[in-house]
Amino acid sequence: MNARTGVGWLCVIAFGVLLAVSVGAGDTVYTGNDLLKDLQVGKPGRLVKAEEMVETAQRRAQAVGYISGISSFLNVKGVMTLASEGGGTVRIENGHCLPGGITDSQLALVVENHLEGHPETLHRPAAFHALFGIIAAFCPANFTQVK
């Protein structure tokens, strides 16, 4: 196993752990509903009490960081096969599909748009929404739906 393969496997294992944590403990699944709520809290036009301002900023920052972490899997060279939202699997090939200069805030806007566009699946894990929202926006040629 060379260094590049080792890094790829490490990222796949890390993603598996991330999904296990986000899906694992019964009622504590971090869903698309949760992610959307955390992204929209404290946005202009939404009132926030003074005593809630710090918590609001923390929740949004954590949601943006969550999305940034998920996006890092798209910069891994190689092939990953993941379970999809629809029950099939998705094959992601050749990574490195995010454009240069993209910011975490831009990724958050893309994922928020994806969440708002798919209200019927908000009950599913947030990790899937983040990953598939970014893929649909920036990497459509790099993945295929496999049944």
N, CA and C atoms as an extended XYZ file, in Angstrom:
441
Properties=species:S:1:pos:R:3:atomname:S:1:resname:S:1:resid:I:1 pbc="F F F"
N         0.852       -1.169        0.000 N   MET     1
C         0.000        0.000        0.000 CA  MET     1
C         0.897        1.231        0.000 C   MET     1
N         0.673        2.138       -0.978 N   ASN     2
C         1.471        3.349       -1.015 CA  ASN     2
C         0.835        4.430       -0.145 C   ASN     2
N         1.504        5.568        0.007 N   ALA     3
C         1.030        6.633        0.892 CA  ALA     3
C        -0.305        7.200        0.436 C   ALA     3
N        -0.482        7.370       -0.881 N   ARG     4
C        -1.730        7.926       -1.392 CA  ARG     4
C        -2.906        6.992       -1.100 C   ARG     4
N        -2.714        5.690       -1.309 N   THR     5
C        -3.763        4.719       -1.019 CA  THR     5
C        -4.085        4.723        0.470 C   THR     5
N        -3.043        4.793        1.293 N   GLY     6
C        -3.242        4.823        2.743 CA  GLY     6
C        -4.061        6.008        3.182 C   GLY     6
N        -3.793        7.182        2.609 N   VAL     7
C        -4.552        8.379        2.944 CA  VAL     7
C        -5.996        8.223        2.495 C   VAL     7
N        -6.203        7.658        1.305 N   GLY     8
C        -7.566        7.436        0.820 CA  GLY     8
C        -8.357        6.526        1.744 C   GLY     8
N        -7.740        5.436        2.170 N   TRP     9
C        -8.420        4.525        3.086 CA  TRP     9
C        -8.684        5.186        4.429 C   TRP     9
N        -7.741        5.986        4.897 N   LEU    10
C        -7.930        6.695        6.153 CA  LEU    10
C        -9.140        7.615        6.066 C   LEU    10
N        -9.297        8.309        4.933 N   CYS    11
C       -10.447        9.194        4.757 CA  CYS    11
C       -11.757        8.419        4.686 C   CYS    11
N       -11.752        7.278        4.018 N   VAL    12
C       -12.960        6.447        3.948 CA  VAL    12
C       -13.339        5.953        5.339 C   VAL    12
N       -12.348        5.529        6.115 N   ILE    13
C       -12.611        5.077        7.485 CA  ILE    13
C       -13.141        6.237        8.320 C   ILE    13
N       -12.534        7.418        8.178 N   ALA    14
C       -12.984        8.586        8.933 CA  ALA    14
C       -14.423        8.939        8.566 C   ALA    14
N       -14.768        8.848        7.272 N   PHE    15
C       -16.133        9.134        6.857 CA  PHE    15
C       -17.100        8.114        7.463 C   PHE    15
N       -16.688        6.853        7.501 N   GLY    16
C       -17.514        5.822        8.128 CA  GLY    16
C       -17.754        6.108        9.593 C   GLY    16
N       -16.734        6.560       10.287 N   VAL    17
C       -16.881        6.915       11.701 CA  VAL    17
C       -17.821        8.100       11.841 C   VAL    17
N       -17.672        9.104       10.953 N   LEU    18
C       -18.546       10.263       10.982 CA  LEU    18
C       -20.002        9.850       10.798 C   LEU    18
N       -20.254        8.975        9.840 N   LEU    19
C       -21.627        8.513        9.622 CA  LEU    19
C       -22.126        7.704       10.801 C   LEU    19
N       -21.274        6.882       11.378 N   ALA    20
C       -21.682        6.080       12.533 CA  ALA    20
C       -22.067        6.989       13.693 C   ALA    20
N       -21.301        8.053       13.898 N   VAL    21
C       -21.614        8.984       14.973 CA  VAL    21
C       -22.902        9.729       14.665 C   VAL    21
N       -23.081       10.161       13.405 N   SER    22
C       -24.267       10.951       13.076 CA  SER    22
C       -25.521       10.096       12.982 C   SER    22
N       -25.371        8.800       12.757 N   VAL    23
C       -26.533        7.940       12.588 CA  VAL    23
C       -26.740        7.017       13.789 C   VAL    23
N       -25.699        6.822       14.594 N   GLY    24
C       -25.676        5.762       15.564 CA  GLY    24
C       -26.643        5.728       16.707 C   GLY    24
N       -26.871        6.786       17.412 N   ALA    25
C       -27.484        6.676       18.728 CA  ALA    25
C       -28.965        7.005       18.743 C   ALA    25
N       -29.758        6.256       18.018 N   GLY    26
C       -31.207        6.360       18.094 CA  GLY    26
C       -31.745        7.750       17.827 C   GLY    26
N       -32.211        8.423       18.861 N   ASP    27
C       -32.850        9.725       18.732 CA  ASP    27
C       -31.866       10.870       18.545 C   ASP    27
N       -30.573       10.626       18.576 N   THR    28
C       -29.602       11.711       18.505 CA  THR    28
C       -29.039       11.915       17.102 C   THR    28
N       -29.710       11.437       16.085 N   VAL    29
C       -29.243       11.619       14.707 CA  VAL    29
C       -29.302       13.103       14.352 C   VAL    29
N       -28.201       13.626       13.818 N   TYR    30
C       -28.149       15.000       13.333 CA  TYR    30
C       -28.685       14.973       11.910 C   TYR    30
N       -29.904       15.445       11.742 N   THR    31
C       -30.607       15.312       10.470 CA  THR    31
C       -30.500       16.579        9.627 C   THR    31
N       -31.040       16.483        8.425 N   GLY    32
C       -31.140       17.648        7.567 CA  GLY    32
C       -31.959       18.750        8.220 C   GLY    32
N       -33.001       18.379        8.961 N   ASN    33
C       -33.790       19.370        9.709 CA  ASN    33
C       -32.907       20.143       10.673 C   ASN    33
N       -32.065       19.423       11.421 N   ASP    34
C       -31.171       20.058       12.394 CA  ASP    34
C       -30.164       20.973       11.709 C   ASP    34
N       -29.567       20.483       10.624 N   LEU    35
C       -28.562       21.264        9.912 CA  LEU    35
C       -29.171       22.537        9.333 C   LEU    35
N       -30.345       22.427        8.732 N   LEU    36
C       -31.007       23.600        8.164 CA  LEU    36
C       -31.325       24.618        9.258 C   LEU    36
N       -31.828       24.147       10.375 N   LYS    37
C       -32.143       25.032       11.502 CA  LYS    37
C       -30.879       25.744       11.991 C   LYS    37
N       -29.770       25.013       12.105 N   ASP    38
C       -28.522       25.605       12.575 CA  ASP    38
C       -27.936       26.591       11.564 C   ASP    38
N       -28.135       26.341       10.286 N   LEU    39
C       -27.640       27.264        9.267 CA  LEU    39
C       -28.467       28.546        9.217 C   LEU    39
N       -29.749       28.443        9.500 N   GLN    40
C       -30.629       29.598        9.366 CA  GLN    40
C       -30.749       30.430       10.633 C   GLN    40
N       -30.293       29.907       11.747 N   VAL    41
C       -30.410       30.635       13.007 CA  VAL    41
C       -29.539       31.897       12.945 C   VAL    41
N       -30.101       33.005       13.356 N   GLY    42
C       -29.350       34.255       13.400 CA  GLY    42
C       -29.109       34.926       12.069 C   GLY    42
N       -29.749       34.463       11.017 N   LYS    43
C       -29.585       35.108        9.706 CA  LYS    43
C       -30.322       36.452        9.713 C   LYS    43
N       -29.907       37.369        8.862 N   PRO    44
C       -30.609       38.655        8.778 CA  PRO    44
C       -32.106       38.437        8.572 C   PRO    44
N       -32.895       39.218        9.281 N   GLY    45
C       -34.346       39.098        9.190 CA  GLY    45
C       -34.934       38.154       10.224 C   GLY    45
N       -34.076       37.437       10.959 N   ARG    46
C       -34.548       36.549       12.021 CA  ARG    46
C       -34.157       37.166       13.357 C   ARG    46
N       -35.130       37.349       14.216 N   LEU    47
C       -34.876       37.972       15.506 CA  LEU    47
C       -34.241       36.990       16.479 C   LEU    47
N       -33.252       37.484       17.216 N   VAL    48
C       -32.567       36.683       18.221 CA  VAL    48
C       -32.464       37.529       19.478 C   VAL    48
N       -32.817       36.941       20.610 N   LYS    49
C       -32.696       37.644       21.886 CA  LYS    49
C       -31.218       37.846       22.197 C   LYS    49
N       -30.915       38.919       22.899 N   ALA    50
C       -29.523       39.252       23.227 CA  ALA    50
C       -28.826       38.110       23.947 C   ALA    50
N       -29.502       37.462       24.875 N   GLU    51
C       -28.888       36.373       25.644 CA  GLU    51
C       -28.658       35.108       24.812 C   GLU    51
N       -29.245       35.051       23.636 N   GLU    52
C       -29.085       33.882       22.775 CA  GLU    52
C       -28.069       34.113       21.654 C   GLU    52
N       -27.472       35.297       21.584 N   MET    53
C       -26.593       35.640       20.461 CA  MET    53
C       -25.349       34.764       20.397 C   MET    53
N       -24.730       34.469       21.528 N   VAL    54
C       -23.520       33.643       21.527 CA  VAL    54
C       -23.860       32.230       21.094 C   VAL    54
N       -24.918       31.662       21.658 N   GLU    55
C       -25.320       30.301       21.272 CA  GLU    55
C       -25.682       30.246       19.790 C   GLU    55
N       -26.350       31.269       19.299 N   THR    56
C       -26.730       31.336       17.888 CA  THR    56
C       -25.494       31.327       16.990 C   THR    56
N       -24.516       32.147       17.339 N   ALA    57
C       -23.278       32.205       16.547 CA  ALA    57
C       -22.540       30.873       16.596 C   ALA    57
N       -22.530       30.230       17.752 N   GLN    58
C       -21.864       28.933       17.892 CA  GLN    58
C       -22.548       27.865       17.046 C   GLN    58
N       -23.874       27.842       17.062 N   ARG    59
C       -24.605       26.833       16.285 CA  ARG    59
C       -24.343       26.989       14.797 C   ARG    59
N       -24.364       28.219       14.310 N   ARG    60
C       -24.102       28.442       12.882 CA  ARG    60
C       -22.662       28.076       12.540 C   ARG    60
N       -21.724       28.462       13.386 N   ALA    61
C       -20.311       28.142       13.141 CA  ALA    61
C       -20.082       26.633       13.139 C   ALA    61
N       -20.737       25.916       14.035 N   GLN    62
C       -20.599       24.456       14.068 CA  GLN    62
C       -21.185       23.834       12.808 C   GLN    62
N       -22.307       24.354       12.330 N   ALA    63
C       -22.921       23.826       11.102 CA  ALA    63
C       -22.006       24.068        9.904 C   ALA    63
N       -21.413       25.251        9.818 N   VAL    64
C       -20.507       25.562        8.715 CA  VAL    64
C       -19.271       24.671        8.801 C   VAL    64
N       -18.740       24.459       10.003 N   GLY    65
C       -17.596       23.572       10.187 CA  GLY    65
C       -17.923       22.134        9.828 C   GLY    65
N       -19.119       21.690       10.159 N   TYR    66
C       -19.585       20.336        9.821 CA  TYR    66
C       -19.558       20.149        8.301 C   TYR    66
N       -20.096       21.137        7.593 N   ILE    67
C       -20.136       21.075        6.130 CA  ILE    67
C       -18.726       21.104        5.552 C   ILE    67
N       -17.866       21.921        6.114 N   SER    68
C       -16.477       21.995        5.656 CA  SER    68
C       -15.788       20.638        5.808 C   SER    68
N       -16.030       19.978        6.924 N   GLY    69
C       -15.452       18.651        7.147 CA  GLY    69
C       -15.945       17.634        6.135 C   GLY    69
N       -17.236       17.651        5.856 N   ILE    70
C       -17.806       16.738        4.870 CA  ILE    70
C       -17.187       17.012        3.496 C   ILE    70
N       -17.013       18.283        3.152 N   SER    71
C       -16.489       18.631        1.833 CA  SER    71
C       -15.061       18.128        1.630 C   SER    71
N       -14.325       17.942        2.703 N   SER    72
C       -12.938       17.491        2.569 CA  SER    72
C       -12.856       16.095        1.954 C   SER    72
N       -13.921       15.304        2.050 N   PHE    73
C       -13.920       13.980        1.438 CA  PHE    73
C       -13.945       14.051       -0.081 C   PHE    73
N       -14.349       15.186       -0.632 N   LEU    74
C       -14.387       15.339       -2.081 CA  LEU    74
C       -13.033       15.728       -2.647 C   LEU    74
N       -12.057       15.936       -1.796 N   ASN    75
C       -10.709       16.263       -2.254 CA  ASN    75
C        -9.766       15.079       -2.123 C   ASN    75
N       -10.323       13.900       -1.920 N   VAL    76
C        -9.522       12.677       -1.828 CA  VAL    76
C        -9.467       12.031       -3.203 C   VAL    76
N        -8.280       11.726       -3.665 N   LYS    77
C        -8.113       11.066       -4.966 CA  LYS    77
C        -8.450        9.589       -4.796 C   LYS    77
N        -9.286        9.066       -5.638 N   GLY    78
C        -9.634        7.658       -5.562 CA  GLY    78
C       -11.119        7.440       -5.783 C   GLY    78
N       -11.615        6.320       -5.334 N   VAL    79
C       -13.014        5.943       -5.518 CA  VAL    79
C       -13.622        5.623       -4.164 C   VAL    79
N       -14.805        6.174       -3.899 N   MET    80
C       -15.551        5.849       -2.695 CA  MET    80
C       -16.935        5.380       -3.116 C   MET    80
N       -17.467        4.398       -2.424 N   THR    81
C       -18.837        3.963       -2.643 CA  THR    81
C       -19.586        4.160       -1.343 C   THR    81
N       -20.666        4.926       -1.386 N   LEU    82
C       -21.429        5.279       -0.195 CA  LEU    82
C       -22.895        4.965       -0.400 C   LEU    82
N       -23.604        4.715        0.684 N   ALA    83
C       -25.054        4.547        0.616 CA  ALA    83
C       -25.673        5.890        0.261 C   ALA    83
N       -26.679        5.881       -0.584 N   SER    84
C       -27.298        7.137       -1.013 CA  SER    84
C       -28.586        7.402       -0.256 C   SER    84
N       -29.106        8.615       -0.429 N   GLU    85
C       -30.355        8.991        0.209 CA  GLU    85
C       -31.509        8.117       -0.252 C   GLU    85
N       -31.474        7.671       -1.491 N   GLY    86
C       -32.586        6.914       -2.047 CA  GLY    86
C       -32.526        5.427       -1.774 C   GLY    86
N       -31.553        4.972       -1.012 N   GLY    87
C       -31.461        3.569       -0.681 CA  GLY    87
C       -30.470        2.802       -1.520 C   GLY    87
N       -30.005        3.370       -2.641 N   GLY    88
C       -28.995        2.721       -3.459 CA  GLY    88
C       -27.607        3.101       -2.978 C   GLY    88
N       -26.661        3.104       -3.873 N   THR    89
C       -25.317        3.544       -3.522 CA  THR    89
C       -24.859        4.580       -4.534 C   THR    89
N       -23.898        5.370       -4.127 N   VAL    90
C       -23.304        6.368       -4.999 CA  VAL    90
C       -21.818        6.084       -5.075 C   VAL    90
N       -21.287        6.127       -6.273 N   ARG    91
C       -19.863        5.913       -6.494 CA  ARG    91
C       -19.249        7.261       -6.863 C   ARG    91
N       -18.275        7.707       -6.069 N   ILE    92
C       -17.602        8.975       -6.308 CA  ILE    92
C       -16.198        8.658       -6.793 C   ILE    92
N       -15.844        9.171       -7.952 N   GLU    93
C       -14.545        8.872       -8.548 CA  GLU    93
C       -13.684       10.122       -8.668 C   GLU    93
N       -12.404        9.932       -8.463 N   ASN    94
C       -11.365       10.906       -8.766 CA  ASN    94
C       -11.375       12.188       -7.953 C   ASN    94
N       -12.201       12.348       -6.970 N   GLY    95
C       -12.126       13.485       -6.062 CA  GLY    95
C       -11.627       14.778       -6.686 C   GLY    95
N       -11.108       15.659       -5.890 N   HIS    96
C       -10.539       16.939       -6.332 CA  HIS    96
C       -11.468       17.690       -7.282 C   HIS    96
N       -12.755       17.698       -6.995 N   CYS    97
C       -13.686       18.335       -7.924 CA  CYS    97
C       -14.161       19.703       -7.444 C   CYS    97
N       -13.746       20.135       -6.274 N   LEU    98
C       -14.162       21.450       -5.801 CA  LEU    98
C       -13.293       22.520       -6.453 C   LEU    98
N       -13.914       23.610       -6.877 N   PRO    99
C       -13.135       24.667       -7.522 CA  PRO    99
C       -12.209       25.368       -6.534 C   PRO    99
N       -11.118       25.903       -7.031 N   GLY   100
C       -10.212       26.665       -6.188 CA  GLY   100
C       -10.878       27.940       -5.706 C   GLY   100
N       -10.538       28.367       -4.506 N   GLY   101
C       -11.061       29.611       -3.975 CA  GLY   101
C       -12.416       29.504       -3.311 C   GLY   101
N       -12.994       28.315       -3.266 N   ILE   102
C       -14.299       28.150       -2.622 CA  ILE   102
C       -14.135       28.332       -1.109 C   ILE   102
N       -15.086       28.987       -0.487 N   THR   103
C       -15.010       29.242        0.954 CA  THR   103
C       -16.000       28.360        1.706 C   THR   103
N       -15.776       28.241        3.008 N   ASP   104
C       -16.705       27.472        3.841 CA  ASP   104
C       -18.094       28.104        3.828 C   ASP   104
N       -18.160       29.430        3.805 N   SER   105
C       -19.454       30.108        3.758 CA  SER   105
C       -20.196       29.807        2.462 C   SER   105
N       -19.453       29.726        1.361 N   GLN   106
C       -20.074       29.393        0.080 CA  GLN   106
C       -20.603       27.964        0.110 C   GLN   106
N       -19.825       27.047        0.664 N   LEU   107
C       -20.287       25.660        0.790 CA  LEU   107
C       -21.550       25.588        1.641 C   LEU   107
N       -21.583       26.374        2.711 N   ALA   108
C       -22.768       26.387        3.583 CA  ALA   108
C       -23.996       26.879        2.819 C   ALA   108
N       -23.828       27.904        1.985 N   LEU   109
C       -24.949       28.397        1.174 CA  LEU   109
C       -25.437       27.342        0.194 C   LEU   109
N       -24.509       26.618       -0.413 N   VAL   110
C       -24.863       25.554       -1.361 CA  VAL   110
C       -25.661       24.465       -0.645 C   VAL   110
N       -25.198       24.049        0.519 N   VAL   111
C       -25.882       22.986        1.265 CA  VAL   111
C       -27.239       23.482        1.770 C   VAL   111
N       -27.302       24.719        2.236 N   GLU   112
C       -28.577       25.284        2.682 CA  GLU   112
C       -29.580       25.295        1.533 C   GLU   112
N       -29.140       25.664        0.346 N   ASN   113
C       -29.996       25.655       -0.839 CA  ASN   113
C       -30.472       24.242       -1.150 C   ASN   113
N       -29.559       23.263       -1.025 N   HIS   114
C       -29.927       21.862       -1.255 CA  HIS   114
C       -30.989       21.413       -0.240 C   HIS   114
N       -30.785       21.765        1.016 N   LEU   115
C       -31.741       21.386        2.057 CA  LEU   115
C       -33.121       21.993        1.791 C   LEU   115
N       -33.146       23.273        1.434 N   GLU   116
C       -34.422       23.942        1.156 CA  GLU   116
C       -35.110       23.360       -0.076 C   GLU   116
N       -34.323       22.839       -1.015 N   GLY   117
C       -34.876       22.263       -2.236 CA  GLY   117
C       -35.339       20.825       -2.095 C   GLY   117
N       -35.050       20.196       -0.958 N   HIS   118
C       -35.423       18.797       -0.742 CA  HIS   118
C       -36.083       18.602        0.622 C   HIS   118
N       -37.208       19.292        0.869 N   PRO   119
C       -37.862       19.180        2.182 CA  PRO   119
C       -38.366       17.774        2.495 C   PRO   119
N       -38.608       16.988        1.465 N   GLU   120
C       -39.121       15.631        1.682 CA  GLU   120
C       -38.081       14.689        2.280 C   GLU   120
N       -36.802       15.081        2.275 N   THR   121
C       -35.749       14.204        2.804 CA  THR   121
C       -35.027       14.798        4.017 C   THR   121
N       -35.559       15.860        4.596 N   LEU   122
C       -34.881       16.513        5.720 CA  LEU   122
C       -34.723       15.614        6.940 C   LEU   122
N       -35.496       14.564        7.039 N   HIS   123
C       -35.391       13.645        8.177 CA  HIS   123
C       -34.164       12.737        8.072 C   HIS   123
N       -33.516       12.714        6.933 N   ARG   124
C       -32.342       11.865        6.730 CA  ARG   124
C       -31.094       12.516        7.324 C   ARG   124
N       -30.027       11.747        7.529 N   PRO   125
C       -28.814       12.290        8.164 CA  PRO   125
C       -28.239       13.504        7.429 C   PRO   125
N       -27.779       14.463        8.204 N   ALA   126
C       -27.219       15.696        7.668 CA  ALA   126
C       -25.993       15.432        6.798 C   ALA   126
N       -25.209       14.418        7.128 N   ALA   127
C       -24.001       14.112        6.352 CA  ALA   127
C       -24.345       13.825        4.896 C   ALA   127
N       -25.424       13.113        4.656 N   PHE   128
C       -25.830       12.827        3.282 CA  PHE   128
C       -26.226       14.108        2.557 C   PHE   128
N       -26.986       14.970        3.239 N   HIS   129
C       -27.401       16.226        2.608 CA  HIS   129
C       -26.197       17.093        2.260 C   HIS   129
N       -25.263       17.199        3.184 N   ALA   130
C       -24.080       18.021        2.935 CA  ALA   130
C       -23.288       17.468        1.752 C   ALA   130
N       -23.029       16.182        1.762 N   LEU   131
C       -22.237       15.565        0.704 CA  LEU   131
C       -22.932       15.658       -0.650 C   LEU   131
N       -24.194       15.271       -0.710 N   PHE   132
C       -24.881       15.242       -1.994 CA  PHE   132
C       -25.221       16.642       -2.501 C   PHE   132
N       -25.425       17.604       -1.608 N   GLY   133
C       -25.642       18.983       -2.034 CA  GLY   133
C       -24.407       19.549       -2.713 C   GLY   133
N       -23.240       19.282       -2.128 N   ILE   134
C       -21.985       19.758       -2.702 CA  ILE   134
C       -21.682       19.042       -4.019 C   ILE   134
N       -21.913       17.731       -4.040 N   ILE   135
C       -21.681       16.967       -5.273 CA  ILE   135
C       -22.561       17.488       -6.400 C   ILE   135
N       -23.844       17.698       -6.121 N   ALA   136
C       -24.770       18.163       -7.162 CA  ALA   136
C       -24.350       19.522       -7.716 C   ALA   136
N       -23.801       20.381       -6.852 N   ALA   137
C       -23.421       21.717       -7.290 CA  ALA   137
C       -22.086       21.754       -8.036 C   ALA   137
N       -21.111       20.975       -7.574 N   PHE   138
C       -19.757       21.132       -8.094 CA  PHE   138
C       -19.184       19.902       -8.796 C   PHE   138
N       -19.711       18.737       -8.521 N   CYS   139
C       -19.054       17.506       -8.993 CA  CYS   139
C       -19.995       16.531       -9.679 C   CYS   139
N       -21.004       16.969      -10.416 N   PRO   140
C       -21.968       16.000      -10.952 CA  PRO   140
C       -21.354       14.948      -11.864 C   PRO   140
N       -20.273       15.275      -12.540 N   ALA   141
C       -19.646       14.306      -13.445 CA  ALA   141
C       -18.808       13.258      -12.697 C   ALA   141
N       -18.579       13.485      -11.401 N   ASN   142
C       -17.699       12.597      -10.651 CA  ASN   142
C       -18.443       11.507       -9.879 C   ASN   142
N       -19.758       11.451      -10.015 N   PHE   143
C       -20.436       10.380       -9.296 CA  PHE   143
C       -21.512        9.754      -10.155 C   PHE   143
N       -21.817        8.525       -9.829 N   THR   144
C       -22.878        7.795      -10.511 CA  THR   144
C       -23.741        7.109       -9.474 C   THR   144
N       -25.023        7.056       -9.749 N   GLN   145
C       -25.964        6.363       -8.869 CA  GLN   145
C       -25.953        4.884       -9.276 C   GLN   145
N       -25.747        4.025       -8.308 N   VAL   146
C       -25.719        2.585       -8.547 CA  VAL   146
C       -26.834        1.977       -7.722 C   VAL   146
N       -27.645        1.135       -8.326 N   LYS   147
C       -28.763        0.543       -7.558 CA  LYS   147
C       -28.345       -0.711       -6.867 C   LYS   147
